Amino acid sequence: MANTKSAIKNNRKTIARTIRNRSRKTRLKTLAKKVQTLAAADDKDALKAAASEYASAMDKATKSNLISPNAASRAKSKVAKYFVG
């Protein structure tokens, strides 16, 4: 258990950040599933909107160091392949 004031405060900050990051990661997973579902359904307009939203969310997650830049790039590349063919 934390003994000093600074350690106690760091514990509180860690818990708050964990909760915030968990919700953000869950949102990314939900958006990814939405893109996959729309890709299977062949709904081009909705797919384009969902893919754009997903790419934007990935960029924001990268900006806040939630996702590494390479991981975000790979994920956005996977989504972009739906518009090539």
Secondary structure, DSSP 8 states (H G I E B T S, - for coil): ---SHHHHHHHHHHHHHHHHHHHHHHHHHHHHHHHHHHHHHT-HHHHHHHHHHHHHHHHHHHHTTSS-HHHHHHHHHHHHGGGT-
